[in-house]
Amino acid sequence: MKTWRQRFSLNPGTYHPYDDARRQRELTTRMRWFLMLRWLWVGAALAAAGLATTPWAPPGLDAHPLLGIGLWLALANALFTRLARPPLAPARARLLVVAQTLTDYAALAVATHVLGGIETPVLILYLTEIALATLLCHRATSLALALLGTAFALLPTVLEYLGLLAPVSIYGAPFNPGFVHDPRFLAFYLAGVSLGFLYFWYVIGEITASLRRHEDHLAQACDQLKTLDREKTRAMLHSAHELKSPLAAIMTQVYTLQGGYCGDLPPKAREVIGRIGARAEALMAKVLDIIHLSNLRTLVQPEADMAPLDLAALLRQEVAAARELAGHRGIRLVFEAGGQGPTLVCASKRHLHTLFANLLRNAVNYSRDGGRVEVTLEVHHDRATVKVRDQGIGIAPEHLESIFEEHFRAPEAVLQDPQGTGLGLPMVKEIARMHHAVLRVQSRPGEGTTFSVTLHRAPASS
């Protein structure tokens, strides 16, 4: 069980690790909330000032202070918006939060007096400021801002009690003067508001600290999962390399026997040796796919020999290579390129070759005999989208989320192509990730599947 000191700790390092990129993004996002909320208050103040000039306004409502509040907040928010432009360091962000909070407190204090002092519900707006300060600042800073908010909220009432400000009543009844000068009521009012504000700060602080603890635990769990995934990839790569050598030796012996270097073999023996060779070649292809996928997962973009290349020319080569496979089954491959001239993208040629070769091979393998496969290149202002559409067996909706997992194959896919490895689409996914490409898939069972890959275009000057 936590002690009171642990739960109420003011140590900013306990539950508030603002020193990483994730916290910086969080601060920037919440700062935008703060700025947008203030523009709403500017509009409310100006609207109230306009209402005060109409015949329907309460008799004690003065438009001039409300107009001043609106202009003051608008100028301050314009300045804060300029100062809050990214990149925004955490220390500077918290300093801006403090400045903005104090600015809002001053405006709310004036609004509290103008709108009737203890008669007005403006005090509730202080709670939003305290909540935002608790979300954005360390515990000690948020406590100081909560205490300052309490002081600003009570300041108009204290000044009215001391006679330095004339009580204002917008309801046309002397409600304020009757109670403000009663010491017992004043003490009860001051204590109630103070305790209410501090209790609100404590509750919001506890909720925020709990959420941040859970967020940190999730981040640690995510890091552990990434570490385990890297270890799994290394183990898989090591195992694949261990399998590669004996497989190569087996295939060498098979080729030796098939070549007749050990003498003539009976027909039955040749048939058995042929099956052994086919299975060994299939297993070697799977091992090479595992090695390729493992290498892709450990590769980052700067190491991927990126260079400007003509995407249309690459696709023509891939389609021409796939036509040989498709021709045996009467499948027609069609390529349509949009735009004029070359379509340049900054990419790795050998990896894009692997990506589109896998997509085209899948489109052909899972198409029906005599079907049609369409490859289209759509060129936009700064992007190029390649779509590979077939009229094959399609993918069931419940399997769409799993097709990019290693070794996963839907039952329909196994029946259509028993020799598949289930590693082609995982490689496609990793290559798309490496190129910061957007990969989408749409499919209907029995009607076909469309894979689309959207790449960033390279400047024409390159």
TORBA-280803 format. One record per residue (C-alpha): residue number from 1; residue in three letters; x, y, z. Coordinates in Angstrom, 2 decimals. Example, Ala and Ser with C-alpha at 12.3 -4.5 7.8 and 13.67 -1.06 7.14 Angstrom:
2
NUMI   pos   code      east     north        up
NUMI     1    ALA     12.30     -4.50      7.80
NUMI     2    SER     13.67     -1.06      7.14
// end
This chain:
462
NUMI   pos   code      east     north        up
NUMI     1    MET      0.00      0.00      0.00
NUMI     2    LYS      1.29      3.46     -0.87
NUMI     3    THR      2.04      5.88      1.92
NUMI     4    TRP      0.56      9.36      1.99
NUMI     5    ARG      3.94     10.81      1.04
NUMI     6    GLN      4.20      8.55     -2.01
NUMI     7    ARG      0.71      9.45     -3.19
NUMI     8    PHE      1.17     13.17     -2.63
NUMI     9    SER      4.75     13.34     -3.83
NUMI    10    LEU      5.75     16.67     -5.36
NUMI    11    ASN      8.89     15.23     -6.92
NUMI    12    PRO      8.56     16.04    -10.64
NUMI    13    GLY     10.59     12.99    -11.58
NUMI    14    THR      8.30     10.48     -9.89
NUMI    15    TYR      5.43     10.29    -12.33
NUMI    16    HIS      6.28     12.95    -14.90
NUMI    17    PRO      9.14     11.85    -17.21
NUMI    18    TYR      8.93     14.77    -19.65
NUMI    19    ASP     12.39     14.18    -21.04
NUMI    20    ASP     11.57     12.06    -24.11
NUMI    21    ALA     10.04     12.66    -27.52
NUMI    22    ARG      6.71     11.12    -26.53
NUMI    23    ARG      6.22     13.67    -23.74
NUMI    24    GLN      7.24     16.46    -26.08
NUMI    25    ARG      4.53     15.46    -28.56
NUMI    26    GLU      2.04     15.23    -25.70
NUMI    27    LEU      2.94     18.74    -24.51
NUMI    28    THR      2.62     20.16    -28.02
NUMI    29    THR     -0.80     18.57    -28.53
NUMI    30    ARG     -2.18     19.78    -25.21
NUMI    31    MET     -0.76     23.23    -25.83
NUMI    32    ARG     -2.92     23.41    -28.93
NUMI    33    TRP     -5.96     22.53    -26.80
NUMI    34    PHE     -5.05     25.39    -24.48
NUMI    35    LEU     -4.81     27.87    -27.35
NUMI    36    MET     -8.05     26.74    -28.99
NUMI    37    LEU     -9.91     26.96    -25.66
NUMI    38    ARG     -8.76     30.54    -25.21
NUMI    39    TRP    -10.15     31.53    -28.61
NUMI    40    LEU    -13.51     30.24    -27.41
NUMI    41    TRP    -13.23     32.48    -24.37
NUMI    42    VAL    -12.34     35.43    -26.59
NUMI    43    GLY    -15.51     34.83    -28.59
NUMI    44    ALA    -17.59     34.48    -25.40
NUMI    45    ALA    -16.22     37.75    -23.96
NUMI    46    LEU    -16.87     39.69    -27.18
NUMI    47    ALA    -20.35     38.16    -27.46
NUMI    48    ALA    -21.12     39.19    -23.87
NUMI    49    ALA    -19.88     42.72    -24.62
NUMI    50    GLY    -22.20     42.86    -27.61
NUMI    51    LEU    -25.10     41.58    -25.51
NUMI    52    ALA    -24.46     44.28    -22.93
NUMI    53    THR    -25.27     46.97    -25.52
NUMI    54    THR    -28.71     45.54    -26.32
NUMI    55    PRO    -32.01     46.27    -24.52
NUMI    56    TRP    -32.17     42.65    -23.36
NUMI    57    ALA    -28.98     42.92    -21.29
NUMI    58    PRO    -29.16     42.70    -17.46
NUMI    59    PRO    -29.27     46.21    -15.93
NUMI    60    GLY    -25.89     45.99    -14.18
NUMI    61    LEU    -23.91     44.57    -17.12
NUMI    62    ASP    -21.16     46.89    -18.41
NUMI    63    ALA    -19.89     46.28    -21.94
NUMI    64    HIS    -16.54     48.09    -21.63
NUMI    65    PRO    -14.79     45.68    -19.22
NUMI    66    LEU    -16.03     42.69    -21.23
NUMI    67    LEU    -14.72     44.22    -24.45
NUMI    68    GLY    -11.37     44.85    -22.73
NUMI    69    ILE    -11.24     41.20    -21.56
NUMI    70    GLY    -11.90     39.94    -25.09
NUMI    71    LEU     -9.22     42.14    -26.64
NUMI    72    TRP     -6.72     41.33    -23.88
NUMI    73    LEU     -7.19     37.58    -24.36
NUMI    74    ALA     -7.06     37.88    -28.16
NUMI    75    LEU     -3.75     39.76    -28.12
NUMI    76    ALA     -2.27     37.42    -25.52
NUMI    77    ASN     -3.38     34.33    -27.43
NUMI    78    ALA     -1.94     35.64    -30.69
NUMI    79    LEU      1.40     36.11    -28.92
NUMI    80    PHE      1.25     32.67    -27.27
NUMI    81    THR      0.35     31.04    -30.60
NUMI    82    ARG      3.47     32.53    -32.15
NUMI    83    LEU      5.68     31.46    -29.23
NUMI    84    ALA      4.24     27.92    -29.19
NUMI    85    ARG      5.35     27.01    -32.70
NUMI    86    PRO      7.15     23.65    -32.86
NUMI    87    PRO      9.71     22.44    -32.15
NUMI    88    LEU      8.80     23.27    -28.55
NUMI    89    ALA     11.12     22.15    -25.76
NUMI    90    PRO      9.34     20.81    -22.65
NUMI    91    ALA     10.81     23.48    -20.35
NUMI    92    ARG      9.70     26.27    -22.69
NUMI    93    ALA      6.27     24.67    -23.07
NUMI    94    ARG      5.71     24.57    -19.30
NUMI    95    LEU      6.88     28.19    -19.00
NUMI    96    LEU      4.32     29.18    -21.64
NUMI    97    VAL      1.62     27.25    -19.76
NUMI    98    VAL      2.38     29.21    -16.60
NUMI    99    ALA      2.27     32.53    -18.48
NUMI   100    GLN     -1.00     31.62    -20.20
NUMI   101    THR     -2.59     30.44    -16.96
NUMI   102    LEU     -1.71     33.68    -15.16
NUMI   103    THR     -3.07     35.67    -18.12
NUMI   104    ASP     -6.35     33.77    -17.94
NUMI   105    TYR     -6.54     34.18    -14.16
NUMI   106    ALA     -6.29     37.97    -14.53
NUMI   107    ALA     -9.05     38.00    -17.16
NUMI   108    LEU    -11.27     35.72    -15.07
NUMI   109    ALA    -10.78     37.89    -11.98
NUMI   110    VAL    -12.05     40.96    -13.88
NUMI   111    ALA    -14.91     38.92    -15.35
NUMI   112    THR    -15.87     37.65    -11.89
NUMI   113    HIS    -16.27     41.19    -10.56
NUMI   114    VAL    -18.02     42.56    -13.67
NUMI   115    LEU    -20.52     39.67    -13.79
NUMI   116    GLY    -21.62     39.94    -10.16
NUMI   117    GLY    -18.89     38.56     -7.90
NUMI   118    ILE    -20.30     35.70     -5.85
NUMI   119    GLU    -23.46     35.70     -7.97
NUMI   120    THR    -21.66     34.56    -11.14
NUMI   121    PRO    -20.74     30.99    -12.13
NUMI   122    VAL    -17.47     32.24    -13.69
NUMI   123    LEU    -15.62     30.52    -10.85
NUMI   124    ILE    -16.18     27.20    -12.64
NUMI   125    LEU    -13.87     28.36    -15.44
NUMI   126    TYR    -10.98     28.42    -12.97
NUMI   127    LEU    -11.34     24.64    -12.70
NUMI   128    THR    -10.60     24.21    -16.40
NUMI   129    GLU     -7.40     26.22    -15.97
NUMI   130    ILE     -6.37     24.11    -12.97
NUMI   131    ALA     -7.10     20.91    -14.89
NUMI   132    LEU     -5.02     22.01    -17.89
NUMI   133    ALA     -2.15     23.12    -15.65
NUMI   134    THR     -2.22     19.72    -13.91
NUMI   135    LEU     -2.10     17.91    -17.24
NUMI   136    LEU      0.76     20.00    -18.62
NUMI   137    CYS      2.97     20.78    -15.62
NUMI   138    HIS      4.80     19.01    -12.83
NUMI   139    ARG      2.90     18.36     -9.61
NUMI   140    ALA      4.56     21.18     -7.67
NUMI   141    THR      3.99     23.70    -10.47
NUMI   142    SER      0.35     22.69    -10.84
NUMI   143    LEU     -0.16     23.07     -7.07
NUMI   144    ALA      1.32     26.58     -7.18
NUMI   145    LEU     -0.99     27.47    -10.09
NUMI   146    ALA     -3.98     26.03     -8.23
NUMI   147    LEU     -3.18     28.20     -5.20
NUMI   148    LEU     -2.75     31.26     -7.45
NUMI   149    GLY     -6.07     30.45     -9.14
NUMI   150    THR     -7.75     30.33     -5.74
NUMI   151    ALA     -6.25     33.72     -4.86
NUMI   152    PHE     -7.40     35.29     -8.14
NUMI   153    ALA    -10.88     33.79     -7.74
NUMI   154    LEU    -11.30     35.20     -4.23
NUMI   155    LEU     -9.60     38.56     -4.90
NUMI   156    PRO    -12.74     40.43     -6.14
NUMI   157    THR    -14.74     39.33     -3.10
NUMI   158    VAL    -11.98     40.37     -0.68
NUMI   159    LEU    -11.61     43.76     -2.37
NUMI   160    GLU    -15.38     44.27     -2.16
NUMI   161    TYR    -15.31     43.39      1.54
NUMI   162    LEU    -12.50     45.91      2.12
NUMI   163    GLY    -14.46     48.57      0.23
NUMI   164    LEU    -11.86     48.95     -2.52
NUMI   165    LEU    -14.38     47.76     -5.13
NUMI   166    ALA    -18.07     48.52     -5.34
NUMI   167    PRO    -20.17     45.32     -5.36
NUMI   168    VAL    -21.87     44.64     -8.70
NUMI   169    SER    -25.19     42.86     -9.14
NUMI   170    ILE    -26.33     42.05    -12.67
NUMI   171    TYR    -29.65     40.70    -11.40
NUMI   172    GLY    -30.94     44.04    -10.20
NUMI   173    ALA    -31.09     42.93     -6.54
NUMI   174    PRO    -28.69     43.87     -3.72
NUMI   175    PHE    -27.57     40.26     -3.23
NUMI   176    ASN    -23.89     41.02     -3.14
NUMI   177    PRO    -23.84     43.87     -0.67
NUMI   178    GLY    -25.96     41.97      1.82
NUMI   179    PHE    -23.49     39.11      2.21
NUMI   180    VAL    -20.11     40.50      1.26
NUMI   181    HIS    -19.90     42.60      4.43
NUMI   182    ASP    -20.80     39.67      6.72
NUMI   183    PRO    -17.50     38.32      8.13
NUMI   184    ARG    -18.96     34.88      8.89
NUMI   185    PHE    -20.27     34.43      5.35
NUMI   186    LEU    -17.02     35.76      3.91
NUMI   187    ALA    -14.96     33.25      5.92
NUMI   188    PHE    -17.27     30.40      4.91
NUMI   189    TYR    -17.12     31.46      1.26
NUMI   190    LEU    -13.32     31.79      1.21
NUMI   191    ALA    -12.82     28.42      2.93
NUMI   192    GLY    -15.32     26.65      0.68
NUMI   193    VAL    -13.82     27.93     -2.56
NUMI   194    SER    -10.27     27.23     -1.40
NUMI   195    LEU    -10.99     23.67     -0.30
NUMI   196    GLY    -13.02     22.99     -3.43
NUMI   197    PHE    -10.27     24.18     -5.75
NUMI   198    LEU     -7.54     22.26     -3.93
NUMI   199    TYR     -9.61     19.08     -3.78
NUMI   200    PHE    -10.26     19.37     -7.53
NUMI   201    TRP     -6.52     19.83     -8.15
NUMI   202    TYR     -5.74     16.75     -6.03
NUMI   203    VAL     -8.26     14.52     -7.82
NUMI   204    ILE     -7.11     15.62    -11.31
NUMI   205    GLY     -3.49     15.18    -10.25
NUMI   206    GLU     -4.12     11.64     -9.01
NUMI   207    ILE     -5.95     10.68    -12.20
NUMI   208    THR     -3.19     12.19    -14.35
NUMI   209    ALA     -0.45     10.46    -12.37
NUMI   210    SER     -2.26      7.12    -12.64
NUMI   211    LEU     -2.68      7.52    -16.40
NUMI   212    ARG      0.98      8.41    -16.82
NUMI   213    ARG      2.08      5.40    -14.78
NUMI   214    HIS     -0.02      3.13    -16.99
NUMI   215    GLU      1.34      4.87    -20.08
NUMI   216    ASP      4.91      4.32    -18.90
NUMI   217    HIS      4.17      0.66    -18.18
NUMI   218    LEU      2.71      0.27    -21.67
NUMI   219    ALA      5.77      1.96    -23.18
NUMI   220    GLN      8.05     -0.42    -21.27
NUMI   221    ALA      5.98     -3.41    -22.37
NUMI   222    CYS      6.16     -2.17    -25.97
NUMI   223    ASP      9.95     -1.87    -25.72
NUMI   224    GLN     10.15     -5.40    -24.31
NUMI   225    LEU      8.00     -6.74    -27.14
NUMI   226    LYS     10.24     -5.00    -29.69
NUMI   227    THR     13.30     -6.52    -28.01
NUMI   228    LEU     11.72     -9.98    -28.07
NUMI   229    ASP     10.80     -9.52    -31.72
NUMI   230    ARG     14.39     -8.59    -32.55
NUMI   231    GLU     15.61    -11.65    -30.64
NUMI   232    LYS     13.11    -13.83    -32.50
NUMI   233    THR     14.28    -12.39    -35.82
NUMI   234    ARG     17.92    -13.07    -34.95
NUMI   235    ALA     17.09    -16.62    -33.86
NUMI   236    MET     15.10    -17.23    -37.05
NUMI   237    LEU     17.93    -15.83    -39.17
NUMI   238    HIS     20.48    -18.02    -37.38
NUMI   239    SER     18.32    -21.11    -37.84
NUMI   240    ALA     17.77    -20.34    -41.51
NUMI   241    HIS     21.50    -20.02    -42.09
NUMI   242    GLU     22.07    -23.30    -40.25
NUMI   243    LEU     19.57    -25.02    -42.57
NUMI   244    LYS     20.94    -23.47    -45.71
NUMI   245    SER     24.27    -25.29    -45.76
NUMI   246    PRO     22.98    -28.90    -45.40
NUMI   247    LEU     20.19    -28.14    -47.88
NUMI   248    ALA     22.74    -26.90    -50.40
NUMI   249    ALA     24.75    -30.11    -49.86
NUMI   250    ILE     21.62    -32.24    -50.42
NUMI   251    MET     20.78    -30.37    -53.62
NUMI   252    THR     24.36    -30.81    -54.86
NUMI   253    GLN     24.12    -34.57    -54.37
NUMI   254    VAL     20.74    -34.64    -56.09
NUMI   255    TYR     22.14    -32.77    -59.10
NUMI   256    THR     25.08    -35.18    -59.14
NUMI   257    LEU     22.78    -38.20    -59.26
NUMI   258    GLN     20.51    -36.61    -61.86
NUMI   259    GLY     23.51    -35.74    -64.04
NUMI   260    GLY     24.53    -39.39    -64.23
NUMI   261    TYR     27.92    -38.88    -62.55
NUMI   262    CYS     27.26    -41.94    -60.37
NUMI   263    GLY     26.07    -44.11    -63.19
NUMI   264    ASP     22.72    -44.71    -64.78
NUMI   265    LEU     19.76    -44.89    -62.42
NUMI   266    PRO     16.65    -47.00    -62.85
NUMI   267    PRO     13.49    -45.04    -63.81
NUMI   268    LYS     11.99    -45.50    -60.35
NUMI   269    ALA     15.15    -44.17    -58.71
NUMI   270    ARG     15.16    -41.15    -61.07
NUMI   271    GLU     11.57    -40.42    -60.08
NUMI   272    VAL     12.43    -40.58    -56.37
NUMI   273    ILE     15.52    -38.42    -56.86
NUMI   274    GLY     13.42    -35.91    -58.80
NUMI   275    ARG     10.90    -35.64    -55.96
NUMI   276    ILE     13.74    -35.21    -53.45
NUMI   277    GLY     15.24    -32.44    -55.59
NUMI   278    ALA     11.87    -30.65    -55.96
NUMI   279    ARG     11.23    -30.76    -52.22
NUMI   280    ALA     14.77    -29.60    -51.47
NUMI   281    GLU     14.42    -26.69    -53.91
NUMI   282    ALA     11.09    -25.69    -52.34
NUMI   283    LEU     12.62    -25.85    -48.87
NUMI   284    MET     15.64    -23.85    -50.02
NUMI   285    ALA     13.29    -21.19    -51.46
NUMI   286    LYS     11.53    -20.97    -48.11
NUMI   287    VAL     14.82    -20.69    -46.22
NUMI   288    LEU     15.95    -17.90    -48.56
NUMI   289    ASP     12.61    -16.11    -48.02
NUMI   290    ILE     13.09    -16.35    -44.25
NUMI   291    ILE     16.60    -14.90    -44.55
NUMI   292    HIS     15.33    -12.13    -46.83
NUMI   293    LEU     12.45    -11.24    -44.47
NUMI   294    SER     14.77    -11.22    -41.44
NUMI   295    ASN     17.20     -8.94    -43.25
NUMI   296    LEU     14.37     -6.58    -44.22
NUMI   297    ARG     13.23     -6.26    -40.61
NUMI   298    THR     16.67     -5.20    -39.46
NUMI   299    LEU     17.20     -2.80    -42.37
NUMI   300    VAL     16.59      0.94    -42.05
NUMI   301    GLN     15.98      3.34    -44.90
NUMI   302    PRO     19.47      4.96    -45.08
NUMI   303    GLU     20.97      1.45    -45.57
NUMI   304    ALA     18.58      0.48    -48.40
NUMI   305    ASP     20.51      2.04    -51.36
NUMI   306    MET     17.71      4.50    -52.11
NUMI   307    ALA     17.96      6.33    -55.42
NUMI   308    PRO     15.59      7.98    -57.91
NUMI   309    LEU     14.14      5.43    -60.33
NUMI   310    ASP     11.41      5.33    -62.95
NUMI   311    LEU      8.52      3.44    -61.38
NUMI   312    ALA      6.73      2.97    -64.72
NUMI   313    ALA      9.79      1.32    -66.28
NUMI   314    LEU     10.23     -0.96    -63.28
NUMI   315    LEU      6.58     -2.04    -63.46
NUMI   316    ARG      6.85     -2.81    -67.19
NUMI   317    GLN      9.77     -5.13    -66.45
NUMI   318    GLU      7.91     -6.88    -63.64
NUMI   319    VAL      4.75     -7.32    -65.72
NUMI   320    ALA      6.79     -8.74    -68.62
NUMI   321    ALA      8.46    -11.23    -66.27
NUMI   322    ALA      5.11    -12.29    -64.78
NUMI   323    ARG      3.51    -12.85    -68.21
NUMI   324    GLU      5.52    -16.03    -68.65
NUMI   325    LEU      4.00    -17.52    -65.50
NUMI   326    ALA      0.53    -16.25    -66.40
NUMI   327    GLY      0.68    -17.48    -70.01
NUMI   328    HIS      0.72    -21.15    -68.99
NUMI   329    ARG     -2.74    -20.71    -67.46
NUMI   330    GLY     -4.22    -18.37    -70.03
NUMI   331    ILE     -4.20    -15.39    -67.61
NUMI   332    ARG     -3.97    -12.00    -69.28
NUMI   333    LEU     -1.79     -9.31    -67.68
NUMI   334    VAL     -2.61     -5.68    -68.48
NUMI   335    PHE     -0.49     -2.67    -67.49
NUMI   336    GLU     -1.76      0.92    -67.65
NUMI   337    ALA      0.47      3.87    -66.72
NUMI   338    GLY     -1.02      7.29    -66.05
NUMI   339    GLY      0.81     10.50    -66.81
NUMI   340    GLN      3.42     11.36    -69.41
NUMI   341    GLY      7.13     10.68    -69.13
NUMI   342    PRO      8.94      8.90    -66.29
NUMI   343    THR      7.42      8.63    -62.81
NUMI   344    LEU     10.33      9.12    -60.45
NUMI   345    VAL     10.31      7.77    -56.89
NUMI   346    CYS     13.15      7.61    -54.42
NUMI   347    ALA     13.38      3.90    -53.68
NUMI   348    SER     15.53      0.79    -53.61
NUMI   349    LYS     15.26     -0.92    -56.99
NUMI   350    ARG     16.00     -4.42    -55.73
NUMI   351    HIS     13.50     -4.13    -52.89
NUMI   352    LEU     10.76     -2.70    -55.09
NUMI   353    HIS     11.47     -5.57    -57.48
NUMI   354    THR     10.80     -7.98    -54.60
NUMI   355    LEU      7.63     -6.11    -53.58
NUMI   356    PHE      5.95     -6.04    -56.99
NUMI   357    ALA      7.21     -9.50    -57.98
NUMI   358    ASN      5.47    -10.91    -54.91
NUMI   359    LEU      2.24     -9.02    -55.57
NUMI   360    LEU      2.17    -10.10    -59.22
NUMI   361    ARG      3.02    -13.71    -58.41
NUMI   362    ASN      0.20    -13.82    -55.83
NUMI   363    ALA     -2.23    -12.22    -58.29
NUMI   364    VAL     -1.41    -14.87    -60.89
NUMI   365    ASN     -1.30    -17.82    -58.49
NUMI   366    TYR     -4.67    -17.02    -56.92
NUMI   367    SER     -6.42    -16.17    -60.19
NUMI   368    ARG     -8.58    -18.63    -62.07
NUMI   369    ASP     -7.41    -20.01    -65.39
NUMI   370    GLY     -8.22    -17.63    -68.23
NUMI   371    GLY     -8.63    -14.69    -65.84
NUMI   372    ARG     -7.26    -11.18    -65.96
NUMI   373    VAL     -4.75     -9.27    -63.80
NUMI   374    GLU     -4.61     -5.47    -64.07
NUMI   375    VAL     -1.65     -3.35    -62.98
NUMI   376    THR     -2.29      0.40    -62.97
NUMI   377    LEU     -0.03      3.33    -62.12
NUMI   378    GLU     -1.88      6.44    -60.95
NUMI   379    VAL      0.23      9.59    -60.77
NUMI   380    HIS     -0.77     12.43    -58.45
NUMI   381    HIS      0.92     15.72    -57.55
NUMI   382    ASP      3.39     14.31    -55.01
NUMI   383    ARG      2.48     10.62    -54.90
NUMI   384    ALA      2.30      7.60    -57.19
NUMI   385    THR     -0.08      4.72    -56.52
NUMI   386    VAL      0.34      1.24    -57.98
NUMI   387    LYS     -2.69     -1.05    -57.95
NUMI   388    VAL     -2.54     -4.80    -58.63
NUMI   389    ARG     -6.04     -6.13    -59.21
NUMI   390    ASP     -6.99     -9.76    -59.88
NUMI   391    GLN    -10.26    -11.61    -60.42
NUMI   392    GLY     -9.31    -14.61    -58.34
NUMI   393    ILE    -10.50    -16.38    -55.21
NUMI   394    GLY    -10.39    -13.28    -52.99
NUMI   395    ILE     -9.75    -13.09    -49.24
NUMI   396    ALA    -12.37    -13.58    -46.52
NUMI   397    PRO    -12.91    -10.50    -44.30
NUMI   398    GLU    -11.82    -12.36    -41.15
NUMI   399    HIS     -8.45    -13.14    -42.78
NUMI   400    LEU     -7.59     -9.65    -44.04
NUMI   401    GLU     -5.90     -8.66    -40.77
NUMI   402    SER     -3.71    -11.79    -40.79
NUMI   403    ILE     -2.42    -11.99    -44.36
NUMI   404    PHE      0.69     -9.94    -43.52
NUMI   405    GLU      1.70    -12.27    -40.68
NUMI   406    GLU      4.51    -14.76    -41.17
NUMI   407    HIS      3.49    -18.16    -42.54
NUMI   408    PHE     -0.22    -17.34    -42.40
NUMI   409    ARG     -2.22    -18.80    -45.28
NUMI   410    ALA     -5.98    -18.84    -45.56
NUMI   411    PRO     -7.56    -22.25    -46.24
NUMI   412    GLU     -8.69    -21.11    -49.69
NUMI   413    ALA     -5.14    -20.01    -50.53
NUMI   414    VAL     -3.71    -23.39    -49.49
NUMI   415    LEU     -6.18    -25.19    -51.76
NUMI   416    GLN     -5.37    -22.88    -54.70
NUMI   417    ASP     -1.56    -22.89    -54.28
NUMI   418    PRO     -0.27    -25.61    -51.90
NUMI   419    GLN      3.38    -24.67    -52.52
NUMI   420    GLY      3.15    -21.14    -51.07
NUMI   421    THR      5.36    -20.20    -48.12
NUMI   422    GLY      3.26    -17.48    -46.49
NUMI   423    LEU      6.26    -15.11    -46.48
NUMI   424    GLY      5.61    -13.04    -49.60
NUMI   425    LEU      3.13    -10.55    -48.09
NUMI   426    PRO      5.18    -10.08    -44.87
NUMI   427    MET      8.09     -9.08    -47.13
NUMI   428    VAL      5.79     -6.71    -49.03
NUMI   429    LYS      4.77     -5.12    -45.74
NUMI   430    GLU      8.37     -4.65    -44.57
NUMI   431    ILE      9.47     -3.14    -47.89
NUMI   432    ALA      6.50     -0.74    -47.82
NUMI   433    ARG      7.45      0.26    -44.27
NUMI   434    MET     11.04      0.85    -45.34
NUMI   435    HIS      9.87      3.22    -48.10
NUMI   436    HIS      7.27      5.00    -45.92
NUMI   437    ALA      4.69      3.78    -48.41
NUMI   438    VAL      0.99      3.29    -47.75
NUMI   439    LEU     -0.13     -0.29    -48.32
NUMI   440    ARG     -3.83     -1.09    -48.70
NUMI   441    VAL     -5.81     -4.20    -49.59
NUMI   442    GLN     -9.43     -4.61    -50.67
NUMI   443    SER    -10.97     -8.00    -51.37
NUMI   444    ARG    -14.23     -9.87    -51.80
NUMI   445    PRO    -14.34    -13.65    -51.63
NUMI   446    GLY    -14.90    -15.12    -55.08
NUMI   447    GLU    -14.51    -11.76    -56.85
NUMI   448    GLY    -10.84    -10.85    -56.49
NUMI   449    THR     -8.35     -8.75    -54.57
NUMI   450    THR     -6.74     -5.33    -55.10
NUMI   451    PHE     -3.44     -4.37    -53.48
NUMI   452    SER     -2.40     -0.71    -53.69
NUMI   453    VAL      0.99      0.77    -52.84
NUMI   454    THR      1.34      4.58    -52.59
NUMI   455    LEU      4.89      5.98    -52.79
NUMI   456    HIS      6.20      9.52    -52.49
NUMI   457    ARG      7.38     10.95    -55.80
NUMI   458    ALA     10.92     12.25    -56.18
NUMI   459    PRO     11.52     15.77    -57.52
NUMI   460    ALA     11.81     15.91    -61.30
NUMI   461    SER     15.23     17.60    -60.97
NUMI   462    SER     16.66     14.45    -59.37
// end
